[in-house]
């Protein structure tokens, strides 16, 4: 009878503690967290030469989840992607061609622990769409895979220096303000265009 009671108690404890850290654990690991950083740009404005993501002085805090460096948190970055609503000023009806050029020749680079070669890719590899020439016009279609996954996940240590910078070619201007086409963003941001970098992560924090 005593053995049965002990077995029942052990089973009860196992059920109640399912998913809880062991007594020896020092950290809690979040399996999947999507971090994001959004930079807004006014209508009828030249695009900046560099867009800095996860930077407190550059991103819109109301439309972003985090800023780096992170305190008390280690992060494994598995992949990245970019989404944007950058409507470009019309040049003889070639909006699609302009978007194609912008995405093809803009470059996102990650600098980590003072190494500038951690990651680099054109914007066209990171957006959830593909632009291609269809006859005499450029057409935009949906890309099958939306995350660009790293071959070797980037392991970010708490408080370490890291930057995410998108370099854009000169000569692009956002479309002028129009009530019928300019998005009005939430959190009282107002009528602006925007670009957002997302990180697919797992995170380690102290218990």
C-alpha positions in Angstrom: 0.0 0.0 0.0 2.8 2.3 0.9 4.5 1.7 -2.5 1.2 2.5 -4.3 0.8 5.7 -2.4 4.3 6.7 -3.2 3.7 5.9 -6.9 0.5 8.0 -6.9 2.3 10.9 -5.3 5.2 10.8 -7.8 2.7 10.7 -10.6 0.8 13.6 -9.2 4.0 15.6 -8.8 5.1 14.8 -12.3 1.8 16.0 -13.8 1.8 19.2 -11.7 5.4 20.0 -12.5 5.2 19.3 -16.2 7.0 22.1 -18.0 8.5 23.6 -14.8 12.3 24.1 -14.6 14.2 21.5 -12.6 15.7 22.6 -9.3 19.2 22.7 -10.9 18.1 25.0 -13.7 19.3 28.6 -13.7 17.5 29.8 -16.9 14.2 29.8 -18.5 14.2 29.3 -22.3 11.4 30.8 -24.4 11.0 28.5 -27.5 9.8 31.0 -30.1 9.7 34.8 -29.8 9.4 37.1 -32.8 11.2 40.4 -32.1 10.5 43.4 -34.4 11.7 46.9 -35.0 9.8 49.4 -37.2 11.1 52.6 -38.7 8.6 55.1 -40.1 9.2 57.6 -43.0 7.1 60.6 -43.9 5.4 61.0 -47.2 7.2 63.0 -50.0 10.5 62.4 -48.3 13.8 61.1 -49.6 14.7 57.7 -48.2 17.6 57.8 -45.7 21.0 56.5 -46.7 20.9 54.1 -43.7 18.0 52.7 -41.7 18.9 51.5 -38.2 16.7 48.8 -36.6 16.4 48.0 -32.9 18.0 51.4 -32.2 16.2 53.5 -29.6 17.0 56.7 -31.5 15.8 55.5 -34.9 12.9 53.1 -34.5 9.4 54.0 -33.6 9.0 52.8 -30.0 5.2 52.4 -30.3 5.6 50.0 -33.3 8.6 48.0 -32.1 9.1 45.3 -29.5 12.8 45.7 -28.3 15.9 47.8 -28.5 19.5 46.5 -28.3 21.6 46.0 -26.3 19.5 43.7 -24.2 20.0 43.4 -20.4 19.5 40.1 -18.6 18.6 38.2 -21.7 20.5 36.0 -24.1 19.0 35.4 -27.6 19.5 32.8 -30.3 18.5 34.4 -33.7 17.4 31.7 -36.1 16.2 33.8 -39.0 15.1 37.2 -40.2 12.7 38.8 -42.6 11.6 42.3 -43.6 8.2 43.7 -44.3 7.6 47.2 -45.6 5.1 49.7 -46.9 7.4 52.1 -48.8 5.3 53.5 -51.6 7.6 55.4 -53.9 6.8 58.5 -55.9 5.7 57.7 -59.4 8.2 58.2 -62.2 6.3 57.8 -65.5 4.2 55.0 -64.0 7.2 52.8 -63.1 6.3 52.2 -59.4 6.9 48.4 -59.6 10.2 48.9 -61.4 11.3 51.4 -58.7 10.3 49.0 -55.9 12.3 46.2 -57.7 15.4 48.4 -57.8 15.0 49.5 -54.2 14.8 46.0 -52.9 17.5 44.6 -55.2 20.1 47.2 -54.3 19.4 47.8 -50.6 21.6 45.8 -48.2 20.9 44.7 -44.7 24.0 44.0 -42.6 24.4 42.7 -39.0 27.4 43.8 -37.0 28.0 41.8 -33.8 30.8 42.1 -31.2 32.6 44.6 -33.6 32.6 42.1 -36.5 31.0 43.6 -39.6 30.8 40.3 -41.6 28.3 38.4 -39.4 25.5 38.7 -42.0 24.8 40.6 -45.2 22.0 40.3 -47.8 20.1 42.3 -50.3 16.6 43.5 -49.2 15.1 41.4 -52.0 16.2 38.2 -50.2 14.4 39.2 -47.0 10.9 40.5 -48.1 7.9 38.1 -48.5 7.6 38.9 -52.2 9.5 38.5 -55.4 9.7 41.0 -58.3 10.2 39.8 -61.9 9.9 41.1 -65.4 6.7 39.9 -67.1 6.7 41.1 -70.7 7.1 44.8 -70.6 6.2 45.3 -66.9 7.6 44.3 -63.5 5.2 42.1 -61.5 5.2 41.4 -57.8 4.2 38.0 -56.5 4.2 36.2 -53.1 7.4 34.3 -52.1 6.9 30.8 -50.7 9.3 31.0 -47.8 9.1 34.1 -45.8 11.9 33.6 -43.3 15.6 33.6 -44.3 17.1 31.1 -41.9 20.7 31.3 -40.8 22.9 28.3 -41.5 24.5 29.0 -38.1 22.1 30.7 -35.7 23.4 33.9 -34.3 23.9 33.6 -30.5 23.5 37.0 -28.9 24.9 37.5 -25.3 23.3 40.0 -23.0 24.6 43.6 -23.2 26.8 42.8 -26.2 27.1 45.4 -28.9 25.0 44.5 -32.0 23.6 46.6 -34.9 21.1 45.9 -37.7 21.6 48.4 -40.5 19.9 48.7 -43.9 21.8 50.7 -46.5 19.7 52.2 -49.3 20.8 53.6 -52.6 20.2 57.3 -53.2 17.5 58.7 -55.4 14.3 57.2 -53.9 11.4 59.4 -52.6 8.2 58.3 -50.9 4.9 59.0 -52.4 3.2 62.3 -51.5 0.5 62.3 -48.8 -2.8 61.1 -50.2 -5.9 60.2 -48.1 -6.7 57.4 -50.4 -3.3 55.6 -50.4 -1.2 56.7 -47.4 -1.6 54.4 -44.4 -2.6 55.8 -41.1 -0.5 53.9 -38.5 -1.8 52.9 -35.0 -0.6 54.3 -31.6 -1.3 57.8 -32.8 1.7 57.6 -35.3 -0.3 59.1 -38.1 0.0 59.0 -41.9 3.5 57.5 -42.6 5.2 54.8 -44.6 7.2 52.2 -42.8 9.7 49.3 -42.9 10.0 46.5 -40.2 12.7 44.0 -39.4 11.6 40.8 -37.7 13.9 38.3 -35.8 12.9 34.7 -35.2 14.4 33.9 -31.8 14.5 31.7 -28.8 15.4 33.5 -25.6 17.1 32.6 -22.3 16.4 34.6 -19.1 17.2 34.0 -15.5 14.7 32.1 -13.4 
